[in-house]
Amino acid sequence: MHSIRDHLPVSIIIANYNYARFLSRAIDSALDQDYAKVEVIVVDDASTDGSAEVIASYGGRIKARLREENGGHAAAFNTGFAASRGAIVLFLDADDYLYPAAVSELLAQWSDDTAQMQFRLHLVDEDLRVKDIFPPPEVPFDSGDVTPQLARRARYQTTVTSGLAFARSALDVIMPVPEAEFRQGADGYLVTLAPLYGKVTSLEACLGAYRMHGSNHSVFAEKLGQRARWRVEHDFHRLHALNEQAADVGLSVSPKANLRDPVHLEERLASLCVDGGRHPVAADSRLGLAAHGAVASMQMNVSLRRRAMLAAWFVSVGLLPRRMAQAVLSWKLVASSRPAFLTRISRTIRHAMG
């Protein structure tokens, strides 16, 4: 007997900007799904490389939307969503790709009250060699009704763009994504607001690949302060959007939500420590942020050992001399900056705590 889910139309929206060298792999992965009712929409955000030619080569097999002006992540999402018709929508970054059974596997677990589904991804290098899993298996996803986590700390454990699928019913309420505030990181807006309109379902299987390379927005190790400052401001934009939307569903969000979120506090400490002159919160102090971080760490949904280690990390960054604190920050937030012995220790601890 076939489930009603076997007949749901699915849209895969590929957002591209100057990723011509990766784009075919992403498009092919969407077209090669073993589920029949998939439409593939490719949005090019005014690329200056050969992306337009790559897109044209697919002819009528895809819906192509070529933007005349570069608008960023949110603009590409909005353009693609406006062209889509699927009851379930996936946003796929053009440098990532899905495995052939991705859509059929998520449909097998989809339920009527699902607003968002999330799954793990293989972390691969430019040669498609699997290096790891993202998020790491020892970090449990948050599932079901995650509004308590959103209300308390404005975050829950989720993943990146290419590991997400959304119910159109939820997106219809929260789209379009504000384009100025979410020029980068539009997925942060979606994962913050979609769970207000249904449950989050998490799959442990890796249904695609998240490609790491030198031009990822998330990879600019030499600009740690810039990255941290952007992430802090991005969190403020997410919290603002959450506050605006939460009122519509009767949810009260803590005014101290960011100060209860270890992820936010890591980046806020990095911004203050590395580039204090441009830090966006003038009243912040290292010791104050570290104290908030230590308390927040002990309330995470991970093993006691992992919570204790993160709390100790916060305390050390708060108390060490600034130069040493900067090194400790960098070692945690930018893997490539770690001395080899620390990398080995980190792997050993990770496996022991997994």
Secondary structure, DSSP 8 states (H G I E B T S, - for coil): ---GGGG--EEEEEEESS-HHHHHHHHHHHHT-SSS-EEEEEEE-S-SSSHHHHHHTTGGGSEEEE-SS---HHHHHHHHHHH---SEEEEEETT-EE-TTHHHHHHHH--TTEEEEEEEEEEE-TT--EEEEES-TTS----B--HHHHHHHS--S---GGGEEEEHHHHHHH-S--TTTTSS-HHHHHHHHGGGGSEEEEEEEEEEEEE--TT-TT--GGGHHHHHHHHHHHHHHHHHHHHHHHGGGT----TTGGGG-HHHHHHHHHHHHH-GGG-S-TT--HHHHHHHHHHHHTTSSS-HHHHHHHHHHHHHHHHS-HHHHHHHHHHHH-GGGS-HHHHHHHHHHHHHH-
